[in-house]
Amino acid sequence: MADYIATAISEGDHWVIDVDGVGTAQADTFDAIEATAVDLVTAVTHTAPADVHVRVRIV
């Protein structure tokens, strides 16, 4: 399992998510932050979602 840290910052009506060493994505709601971060990691690294663990930091 691969571990990643995602930092989420509120930008008005959406969240900007930066996953260390992977990239940046945007989520429309707070509840979508973790799923969006996992989607980003799987898209960039071609890793199965079940093999990805994301720890979310809200700043």
Backbone torsions as a table, in degrees:
resi	resn	phi	psi	omega
1	MET	NA	135.9	178.8
2	ALA	-97.3	133.5	179.7
3	ASP	-104.8	137.3	-180.0
4	TYR	-136.1	152.7	173.9
5	ILE	-111.5	126.1	178.0
6	ALA	-112.9	127.3	177.3
7	THR	-104.2	123.6	-178.0
8	ALA	-112.4	133.2	-179.8
9	ILE	-126.9	129.7	177.7
10	SER	-72.6	128.7	178.8
11	GLU	-125.2	69.8	-179.5
12	GLY	75.7	-109.0	-175.8
13	ASP	-98.0	12.4	177.1
14	HIS	-148.4	173.4	178.9
15	TRP	-116.9	134.3	173.7
16	VAL	-98.6	127.7	-175.4
17	ILE	-118.2	122.9	177.0
18	ASP	-112.4	117.5	177.8
19	VAL	-99.1	118.3	-176.8
20	ASP	-50.9	125.1	175.8
21	GLY	76.5	1.7	-176.5
22	VAL	-118.8	-56.8	-178.6
23	GLY	157.9	-163.1	-175.1
24	THR	-127.7	145.0	177.7
25	ALA	-141.9	175.1	-179.5
26	GLN	-129.8	136.0	175.5
27	ALA	-118.5	143.5	-179.0
28	ASP	-80.2	-25.7	-178.0
29	THR	-133.9	160.8	176.4
30	PHE	-60.0	-41.8	-177.9
31	ASP	-64.5	-19.6	-177.7
32	ALA	-93.1	-2.0	-174.5
33	ILE	-59.5	-53.8	-175.7
34	GLU	-63.1	-45.6	-179.6
35	ALA	-62.8	-38.8	178.5
36	THR	-65.6	-40.7	178.2
37	ALA	-63.9	-43.2	177.9
38	VAL	-63.3	-43.2	177.9
39	ASP	-58.9	-42.0	178.9
40	LEU	-62.2	-48.5	-178.9
41	VAL	-60.7	-45.4	-178.0
42	THR	-65.7	-36.5	-179.9
43	ALA	-68.4	-39.8	-176.0
44	VAL	-81.3	-39.0	-173.4
45	THR	-98.5	-8.2	-178.1
46	HIS	59.0	37.2	178.2
47	THR	-101.2	145.0	177.6
48	ALA	-67.0	139.8	-179.7
49	PRO	-53.7	-34.0	-180.0
50	ALA	-67.3	-18.3	-179.0
51	ASP	-98.1	9.0	-177.6
52	VAL	-115.4	129.8	174.0
53	HIS	-121.0	123.3	-179.1
54	VAL	-115.9	126.9	172.4
55	ARG	-100.4	124.0	-176.1
56	VAL	-97.6	130.5	172.0
57	ARG	-111.1	127.9	176.6
58	ILE	-101.2	125.5	177.5
59	VAL	-123.7	NA	NA
